[in-house]
Amino acid sequence: MKKRKVIILGCGVSGLTTGIKLLESDFAVKIVAVSLPPKTTSDVAAAYWYPYKVSPRDKVLRWASLSYQRFLELKENPETGVSMFELVKIFSHPMSDPFWKSVVRSFRRLNSEELPKDYVDGFMAEVPIIETPLYMGYLVRTFLNMGGSIEKLEKEIDSVKELCGLGDLIVNCSGLGSRKICNDKDSFPIRGQIIRTTNPGLSRCINDELGPLAVSYVVPRTNDCILGGTAEENNWSLEIDPTTAEEILRKCKILEPNLNDAEVLDHKVGLRPGRVEVRLELERISGSCVLIHNYGHGGAGFTLSWGCAEDVHALVVRSSLV
């Protein structure tokens, strides 16, 4: 029997994981995109499991849980760049447990001796960290080795109608591109500026999202650290802001004093694909063209990737074209 062909628009983490999931079910899958790894927004991400700036909560919890379980499997293969580490979140005021507490393998509240000065509450959770230089390459290799194909587009698509010219079953994983091609005014950029440094021996992530140093985080990887950052909604600039870089360094060195011994290696900016809520649904463009949307993951693209891929797969299977 001839395999059903699926076209995926977008070669970031959502497009690649969706593609792999469909290949696992014996679909014929082709990814088309203007930007390919290592030059996608996903490649810039600090990339650790944490549901950040994304909704709706009930769906996010399920997607994040499915992804967490997949990352536990992937960490057994060193080629993936996936491992587990401690996420430490600190607060300047009392906070309730996070809604995703039940998903993680290990969770505990911090005691007063573990909290930095001027912080009164906090917790530690065991979460996956995804080292993008390794992981994105792993996803591309896996997708291609399973029989998928990737085509680099010469120019951006202007309208959703152009997608139907690519095939009759399309999955839209274009992230912020959907603001234009789908005329989706609910989509917006969340600008993130980061600094990459040497790793002076750090092994845990520390994060202040709401306190006096917000938004600040230190994400140690095998050979470097990612320091952040910013979460500027509706800021489209991809230029490095030197003042912002100075502030990131200042705040992160307060969070983690050992960074005083770190060397700055690089500065990067990425635009998270923000949206009022994740759009994951089927849209029939015509009698012969079905479009499945999978975008708007905010700051949680990696965190939700495998769970969303599961739901896309279910929609593909249930669609009347399959």
N, C-alpha and C positions, 0 to 999 in steps of 0.2 A: 504494500500500500504506500502511495506517495505521501511523504511527510508534509504536514501543514506548515506553511511558511509564515513566519512572524518577523516584522521589521520593528526594530527598537530605535527610537530617536534619542541619542544621548549616550556617551561613553564614560560617564562618571560612575560612582559606586552603585547608584540605583539601576542604571542601565545594564551594567555588567552582572550584578547579582540576579536581576530579573532574567537576563539572557541565560545565565547558568542554570537557573531553576527551570526554565522552559526546555533547555537542552536535556536536562535530566529526565524529562517526560517525552523525549524523542520528537520534539518539534524541530523544524529547520529554522535557525535564527540568524538574522543579519543585523548588526548594529551600524547605524549611520550617524555621523557626528562631525561638526566643524572642529572641535577640540578633542584630542585623544590624549591619554596618559603618556607622559607625565605632565601634561599641560591642561589639566582640568581643575575645576574648583575643588574637587575631592582630594586632589594631590596636595593642596595647601593645608588641609585640615589637620588640627591637632589629633583628632580621631580617637577618642575614647568613648566607651559606652556611657551615655548620659542623656536622658530625654530633656533637651534644652530648646526653649522657644519653639514649641510645636504643640499642636492640638488636632483633634479632640482627645481628651485624656483617656477615655475608655479604649478607643482604638489604638492609641499610642502605647498603652500598657501591654496590650496583646502583641502588637508588632515588636515592641522592645523585648518582650519575653521570648518570642520565637527567635529573634536575632541573638539574644544572649546565649541561648542553647546552641545555636549554630557556631558561635564564636568559641564556646567550650570545646566543640569538636575540632575546630580549625587550629586551636592552640597546640594541638598534639603534633602538628606539622610545622617545623621551624621555618620552612620556606614561606609560610603565610605572613610572618611578621606579627602574628596575634599572640598575646600573652595576657596574664592576669596581673593586676597591680592594685594597690590601695588608693582609692579616691578619698581624700580628706576634704570635707567641706566645713568651713567655719563661718560663724555668724556673730554679729554684734548685738543680737537680741534673741530671745528664746524662739525656737522653731519646732514645729511638729515633724514627725517622721515623713519622709518623702512618699508620694503615692506609689512609687515603684519599689519600695522596700522589699516586698514579697518576692520579687523577681531574682534578686541577687543571692549568691551562695552565703555571703557573710556580711553582717551589718551590726554595728554597735555604736552607741553614743560615746563621745569623748568625755573624759573627766576633766575637772578644772585644771589639773596639772599638765594636761596635754594641749591646752588651748593657749594660743599666743596672747600677748598683752592686748587689751581692749576688745577681746572676743569672749562671749559668755556661753556660747553653745556650739555644737558641732557633731559630726558623725564620721565614721569611716565605713566604706563599703568596698567589697571586692568586685572589680569590674574589668572587662576586657579593654586592653589598649591595642590599637591597630596602627602599626608603623607603616604609614602610607607608602614610603619608597619601596618597601617590600610587598605590601599587600596589594596595591594597585597593579603591580607587575604580575603578581600571582593570579589575580582575577583575569587579566588579559590572557595569560598563558593557558589557564584552565579553560576559559571560554573558547579559545582557538583550538586547543587540543581535543575538545569535545565535539568539534566540527562546526562551530560558529564562525562567522566571517565579520570583518570590520571594514567599513569604507569611510574614508575621510571626505567630507563634503567640501566643495570649493567655496561655498558661501552659505550664509545662514538662510533658513527657510523663513519666508515672510508671513505665511498664512497656514492655518491648519488644513486648508483645502489642498495644499501642495503635498501633504503627507499621503493622501490617498493615491497620488501618482506613484508612490513607492511600492504600494501593495494594498491588499484588501484587509489586512489585519495588522494594525499599528499599535505599538505601545509608546506613549509619550513620556520619556524620562528626561525632558529637556531642562528641568529646573527653572531658573529665571527666564529662560527663553520662551516659556509658555505665556509670559506677560504679553509678548508680541504676537506669537503665532496663534494663540487662543484668545487674544484681546482680554486677558484675565487681569482686571484691575485689582483683584484681591492678592495678587503676587507683588512682592516688593523685596529689594535687597536688604540684607543685614550685614553691613560691612565689618569684616574682621581683619585686623592688622596684627601680625605676630612677629616674633623675633626667634631665630634659631641660634642656639649657643652650644658650646661644648657641654658635656655632662660631667660635673665635678664629683660624681659618685652618688647621685640622687636615685631613688628607687620608687618614690611614691609621688602621686599628684596631689597638689594642694590648691584649693579653689576658694576664692572669695567672690561670690556672685552678687551679694546684696550689701556688704559692709563697707567700711571706710576705704578699702582698697579696690572696691569693685570697679570694673570687672577685671579680675586678675586671676591667672592660673599658671602653674608650673607643671609641665608634662614631660617627665623624663623618658627618654627612649634609649635604645641600646648604645648608640654612639653620639647622641645629642640630646638637647632639651628644646621644647617649644614653650615660649613664654608669650602669654597674651594678657590682655588683648582688648578688643573693642567689640561692641555689638550695636552699631549705629544703623538704625532703620532708615531706609530711603536714601542712603548715601551710596551713590554709584561709583565713587572714585576708587580707582585701582592704584593710585599713586601712593608711595610711601610718605607718610607725614613724619618729619623728623621730631617734632614736638611730642607727638603721640608715642614714638619709639622711646624717647627719653622717659616718658611717664611709665611706660610698660616696664622698662628696666628698673626704675626707682621702686615701683610697687612690688615687683616680683622679688627684688632683693630684700625687701622688708619681710615678705612672706617666707622666703627661703634664703637666709643669710649666706649659705654656702655658694650662692650664685656670684658672690663677689670674686670668686676664683675662676669664673667661667669666661670664655672668649666668645664674643659675638661673631657668628658665622654668616648670617643672612637675615634679610628682612623680606617679608611677604605680605600680600594682601589678597583676600578672597571675599567673594560676595555670597553669603549664605542665601539659599532660596527660600525666603520667608513667605508665609501666606496665612490668611485668617485661620485656615486649617488645611491639613494635607488633603489633596485631591486625589483620590483613588477610586475611579468609577469608569463605567463603560459608557461611551457616547457613540451612537450610530450616526455617522456623517452622511451616509447615503444607503441605498439598498444593497450596495456591494462593498461598503467600506465601514469597518468597525474600528474605533479608536478607544484605547484604554489609557487613561491618564494615571500617572504615578509621579507626582511632583509636589513641591511645597513643604519639604521636610525640615525647613528652618535650620536650626543648629543640631539636628539629630539625624542626618542622612545615613551615617554608618550605623547608628543605634537602631534605626528602623529598617534597614535595607533588606535583610533576609525575611523579616515578617511581611513587609510590603510585597516582596517578590512572591511570597506564598499566595497573597490575595490576588495579585495580577494573574498568576497561574490559574487560580480558580475561575476568574472571569474569562480567561481565554478558553478554558475547557467548557464553561457553560454557554459561551456565546453560540449563537445559532450557525455561525460560519464554520465551526469546528466539528 
